[in-house]
Amino acid sequence: MQERGSPWVADWPEPEEYEADPLRVWQARAHLPKLAGVPHGATNEWMRRHAWQWPLDPLFVVKWTASLVMGTGYALLVYPLATPLLGAVGPVCGALVVVAMGASVVTSSIDPQAREAQGAQRDLFYQQQWGTPVVDSVHMCRVCCVRVQKETRHCKRCNKCVARMDHHCRWLNTCIGARNYVWFFTSLCLAVVALSAVLAVSLYIVYVSAKEQARFVALVTTDIAVNGRMPAAAVTVLCVLAVYTVAATVSLVMVVMLLALHVRLCVQGTTTIEYDARRERENGLRSPEFIPMRPVGLRGRSSTGVEPGLLQKSVAAVRLFVARTVHKDSAYEPISMV
């Protein structure tokens, strides 16, 4: 006699892998917020290790496209004109451009993840929401399931905890924290020096074209000026050089403003995230996330309300810079929640 199946057996298929918690077997895994640079439909398993990991942020692509265009323009346009006029200045400026771009590559390649969160078992069911911090009031990350340091924050774009997180830089497609802040600050300084040198050389070539027209024409073409008018080839080169000079000027202004902001943040003893949150609170706007403010350096004053002197500000800025750049091990062992 053939046996019949038990009538109480469920009709739905059983899951391939059972979780540790049987109540979560049928719970859907959480998806990351829809942000630029985050894969569509990614879960808490995904994490950005470095800036070159796909998908790339659109601003990161724009930044490197502009950098390559500026570098190629210098190599093909400015350098051939600067070498006969300024000698060794042309190769030196080219070397500065290469070093500045190299520092940017290193900054984007370093993984700023906090050490206590590396290799931690993640909560695949915690739903992250833009505007709600992932690290709670007792410094426990709800995604990485470990206890982190006080200044560690969980970045929703990279989906990982970053030690002493300053901000997420979309232009570099990575977070800026304790592990790569020194390279970030160095890359800004090198970019200012390189762009200043390139702009100075470009302006000098434009000056030569205006004051010594015959000399400029001789550098560009074998044709000679007729009735004081430049040949068409010389005019074309001068127009392209003018556009390149304007682009270098705009780039230099943007980088100088960013560098000045970070020097100000070091003097005030705060981070980019705290600075933006303070500005939104002062303007009566809602902060995207609740950021606990520090008692020192919010308005350029100490916790006692006395304006610190220049020496105190300088010492505080140096101490903060060293603290951001030198990563120390956690003072306690990570505590797993699962």
C-alpha distance (Angstrom), angle and dihedral (degrees) to the residues before:
residue distance angle dihedral
M1 . . .
Q2 3.77 . .
E3 3.78 116.4 .
R4 3.76 119.2 -125.8
G5 3.79 123.2 -137.0
S6 3.74 117.8 -99.7
P7 3.82 109.7 -94.4
W8 3.82 92.7 -138.6
V9 3.84 95.7 61.2
A10 3.83 110.9 116.5
D11 3.79 118.1 -111.7
W12 3.84 95.3 -144.2
P13 3.83 119.7 89.7
E14 3.75 117.9 -103.6
P15 3.83 117.9 -113.2
E16 3.78 117.0 -98.0
E17 3.80 94.4 -130.7
Y18 3.77 125.7 29.2
E19 3.78 118.8 -142.4
A20 3.80 123.7 -134.4
D21 3.79 90.1 -108.1
P22 3.85 109.6 58.4
L23 3.80 90.6 -158.2
R24 3.80 89.9 64.9
V25 3.80 97.3 51.6
W26 3.80 93.4 98.9
Q27 3.80 96.3 33.3
A28 3.81 115.0 113.5
R29 3.78 116.2 -118.9
A30 3.79 115.5 -109.7
H31 3.81 120.5 -107.7
L32 3.78 125.4 -140.8
P33 3.82 120.3 -108.5
K34 3.79 115.5 -89.4
L35 3.80 101.9 -101.5
A36 3.79 134.8 148.3
G37 3.77 110.8 -84.6
V38 3.83 94.3 19.8
P39 3.84 116.7 113.1
H40 3.78 114.5 -112.1
G41 3.79 111.1 -102.7
A42 3.82 94.3 7.5
T43 3.81 118.5 156.8
N44 3.80 131.8 -151.2
E45 3.79 88.2 -80.7
W46 3.80 90.3 74.2
M47 3.80 119.1 86.4
R48 3.80 132.9 169.1
R49 3.79 109.7 -122.5
H50 3.80 96.9 -177.3
A51 3.79 140.5 -10.2
W52 3.79 95.1 -92.8
Q53 3.79 93.7 62.8
W54 3.80 114.8 111.6
P55 3.01 131.5 -75.4
L56 3.81 99.7 49.7
D57 3.78 122.5 -150.5
P58 3.84 112.0 -110.7
L59 3.83 91.1 -127.4
F60 3.81 89.1 52.8
V61 3.79 89.6 54.7
V62 3.81 91.2 47.1
K63 3.79 91.6 49.6
W64 3.78 95.1 51.7
T65 3.79 92.6 42.1
A66 3.79 89.8 54.8
S67 3.81 91.7 44.5
L68 3.80 92.7 51.6
V69 3.80 91.6 46.2
M70 3.82 91.1 50.4
G71 3.80 92.2 46.1
T72 3.79 93.1 47.5
G73 3.80 90.8 46.6
Y74 3.78 90.6 53.9
A75 3.80 92.9 48.3
L76 3.81 95.3 47.0
L77 3.81 101.7 32.7
V78 3.79 116.4 16.9
Y79 3.80 100.4 34.9
P80 3.86 96.5 54.2
L81 3.82 89.8 50.3
A82 3.81 96.6 41.6
T83 3.80 98.0 50.3
P84 3.85 96.2 65.4
L85 3.81 91.3 42.6
L86 3.82 103.4 39.9
G87 3.78 104.6 18.0
A88 3.83 112.6 -154.4
V89 3.82 93.4 11.7
G90 3.79 91.2 82.4
P91 3.83 96.1 57.2
V92 3.81 91.4 43.2
C93 3.81 91.5 54.4
G94 3.78 89.9 47.7
A95 3.80 90.7 52.2
L96 3.82 90.2 50.7
V97 3.80 90.4 52.9
V98 3.81 91.5 51.1
V99 3.82 92.9 47.6
A100 3.82 92.3 48.5
M101 3.81 91.6 50.9
G102 3.81 89.7 46.9
A103 3.81 91.6 53.9
S104 3.80 89.2 51.6
V105 3.82 90.2 51.5
V106 3.81 91.2 51.4
T107 3.82 91.4 48.7
S108 3.79 91.6 53.0
S109 3.82 93.3 44.4
I110 3.82 98.3 54.5
D111 3.80 115.9 94.6
P112 3.85 106.7 -133.2
Q113 3.81 94.9 -168.2
A114 3.81 115.5 139.1
R115 3.79 113.3 -105.5
E116 3.78 94.9 -129.2
A117 3.82 90.1 58.3
Q118 3.80 96.8 49.8
G119 3.80 112.3 112.7
A120 3.81 93.1 2.0
Q121 3.80 119.8 150.1
R122 3.78 107.4 -109.1
D123 3.77 131.3 -139.1
L124 3.80 103.2 -118.7
F125 3.82 93.9 -171.9
Y126 3.81 101.9 53.9
Q127 3.80 108.2 108.5
Q128 3.80 112.4 -141.0
Q129 3.79 116.4 -147.7
W130 3.79 127.9 -165.6
G131 3.79 106.2 -111.8
T132 3.81 96.9 29.2
P133 3.83 118.1 93.2
V134 3.79 116.0 -126.8
V135 3.82 94.8 -151.0
D136 3.81 109.1 73.3
S137 3.81 130.3 -145.6
V138 3.81 93.2 -83.9
H139 3.83 91.2 53.6
M140 3.79 94.6 -106.4
C141 3.80 115.9 143.3
R142 3.80 109.8 -136.4
V143 3.82 92.7 -154.2
C144 3.82 103.3 38.2
C145 3.84 90.4 38.1
V146 3.82 94.2 -141.9
R147 3.76 135.4 109.8
V148 3.80 110.5 -106.7
Q149 3.77 136.4 -168.3
K150 3.78 121.8 -83.6
E151 3.82 96.2 -103.2
T152 3.82 94.5 42.6
R153 3.79 116.4 109.6
H154 3.78 134.0 -175.8
C155 3.80 112.5 -119.9
K156 3.79 113.0 -144.6
R157 3.82 93.0 -158.9
C158 3.81 94.0 54.0
N159 3.83 93.5 27.0
K160 3.80 95.1 -138.4
C161 3.80 140.6 98.0
V162 3.80 113.5 -97.0
A163 3.80 120.7 -157.2
R164 3.82 112.4 -123.5
M165 3.78 90.3 -8.8
D166 3.80 114.0 -155.4
H167 3.80 99.0 178.0
H168 3.78 144.3 -50.1
C169 3.79 108.8 -96.9
R170 3.79 111.1 -151.3
W171 3.81 90.5 -172.7
L172 3.83 88.4 62.3
N173 3.84 93.9 31.5
T174 3.80 92.1 -132.5
C175 3.78 142.4 82.6
I176 3.79 120.6 -94.0
G177 3.79 112.0 -136.0
A178 3.77 143.9 130.6
R179 3.79 95.1 -52.7
N180 3.80 98.8 52.9
Y181 3.80 106.5 18.9
V182 3.82 92.8 100.0
W183 3.81 89.8 54.0
F184 3.81 90.8 45.8
F185 3.80 92.5 52.3
T186 3.81 91.2 43.6
S187 3.79 92.1 50.0
L188 3.82 90.0 53.1
C189 3.81 91.7 51.1
L190 3.80 92.3 46.9
A191 3.80 91.1 47.0
V192 3.81 90.6 53.5
V193 3.81 91.6 49.7
A194 3.81 94.0 45.3
L195 3.81 95.0 46.2
S196 3.81 91.4 46.0
A197 3.81 91.0 52.6
V198 3.80 93.0 46.2
L199 3.80 91.7 47.3
A200 3.81 91.9 48.9
V201 3.81 91.9 50.9
S202 3.81 92.0 46.8
L203 3.80 92.1 49.9
Y204 3.79 90.8 49.3
I205 3.81 91.1 53.4
V206 3.81 89.8 49.7
Y207 3.83 88.5 49.7
V208 3.81 90.7 51.8
S209 3.81 90.6 50.2
A210 3.80 89.6 55.0
K211 3.80 100.6 41.1
E212 3.81 101.6 29.8
Q213 3.77 103.5 31.6
A214 3.79 95.9 164.3
R215 3.80 91.9 52.4
F216 3.80 91.9 50.3
V217 3.80 92.7 47.7
A218 3.79 90.5 50.9
L219 3.81 89.8 55.4
V220 3.79 93.4 50.9
T221 3.78 107.3 37.2
T222 3.78 143.1 -0.9
D223 3.79 91.0 -121.0
I224 3.77 119.2 100.6
A225 3.78 130.3 -134.9
V226 3.79 115.6 -95.6
N227 3.80 118.4 -151.3
G228 3.80 89.9 -13.3
R229 3.80 93.0 -56.2
M230 3.81 121.9 127.4
P231 3.80 120.1 -123.9
A232 3.77 116.7 -103.9
A233 3.80 92.2 -107.2
A234 3.80 92.0 54.7
V235 3.81 91.7 47.8
T236 3.80 90.9 51.1
V237 3.80 92.6 50.5
L238 3.79 91.1 47.4
C239 3.83 92.1 51.4
V240 3.80 92.1 49.7
L241 3.80 89.6 47.0
A242 3.81 90.4 51.6
V243 3.81 91.2 52.5
Y244 3.81 90.0 47.8
T245 3.81 91.0 50.3
V246 3.80 91.8 51.8
A247 3.81 91.1 49.4
A248 3.81 91.0 49.4
T249 3.80 89.9 50.1
V250 3.81 93.2 51.5
S251 3.82 91.5 46.7
L252 3.80 91.8 49.1
V253 3.81 92.7 50.6
M254 3.81 92.0 50.5
V255 3.82 94.1 48.6
V256 3.82 92.7 45.1
M257 3.81 90.5 52.2
L258 3.82 90.7 50.6
L259 3.79 92.5 47.4
A260 3.81 91.3 48.0
L261 3.81 89.7 51.7
H262 3.79 92.7 54.1
V263 3.80 92.1 46.8
R264 3.80 87.4 52.9
L265 3.81 91.6 48.6
C266 3.80 90.6 52.3
V267 3.80 90.5 50.7
Q268 3.81 91.5 48.3
G269 3.80 92.4 45.9
T270 3.80 96.3 -125.5
T271 3.82 141.2 107.4
T272 3.77 133.7 -116.1
I273 3.81 92.2 -104.2
E274 3.81 92.6 51.5
Y275 3.80 91.1 44.1
D276 3.81 92.6 53.9
A277 3.81 91.5 45.1
R278 3.79 91.3 51.3
R279 3.80 92.4 50.4
E280 3.80 91.2 50.7
R281 3.80 91.4 50.2
E282 3.81 91.6 48.5
N283 3.82 90.5 50.2
G284 3.79 92.0 48.7
L285 3.79 93.5 -112.3
R286 3.74 126.1 136.2
S287 3.77 113.1 -102.7
P288 3.82 113.6 -125.1
E289 3.80 89.1 -128.9
F290 3.76 134.4 10.3
I291 3.81 104.8 -100.3
P292 3.84 116.1 -175.8
M293 3.77 107.2 -130.1
R294 3.77 123.7 -133.8
P295 3.82 120.4 -119.4
V296 3.83 91.7 -133.7
G297 3.76 125.8 69.4
L298 3.81 101.1 4.3
R299 3.79 94.2 128.7
G300 3.78 99.6 9.0
R301 3.81 91.1 -84.5
S302 3.75 133.9 108.9
S303 3.79 124.9 -115.0
T304 3.83 89.0 -95.9
G305 3.80 91.6 58.5
V306 3.83 93.3 -115.3
E307 3.77 117.4 130.0
P308 3.83 107.7 -115.7
G309 3.77 119.5 -129.7
L310 3.77 127.3 -114.0
L311 3.81 92.0 -98.9
Q312 3.81 91.8 51.6
K313 3.80 91.1 49.2
S314 3.81 91.8 48.5
V315 3.80 92.8 49.5
A316 3.81 91.3 46.5
A317 3.82 91.2 49.4
V318 3.81 92.3 50.8
R319 3.81 92.1 46.9
L320 3.81 91.9 49.6
F321 3.80 92.0 47.7
V322 3.80 91.4 50.9
A323 3.82 91.0 46.1
R324 3.80 91.2 52.6
T325 3.78 95.0 46.8
V326 3.80 101.6 41.7
H327 3.80 110.2 66.4
K328 3.78 116.3 -154.7
D329 3.76 128.1 -166.4
S330 3.76 118.2 -97.3
A331 3.79 115.5 -86.4
Y332 3.78 90.5 -132.7
E333 3.75 137.7 34.7
P334 3.79 118.0 -99.1
I335 3.78 114.6 -100.8
S336 3.77 116.6 -142.1
M337 3.79 119.7 -139.6
V338 3.79 95.6 -161.0
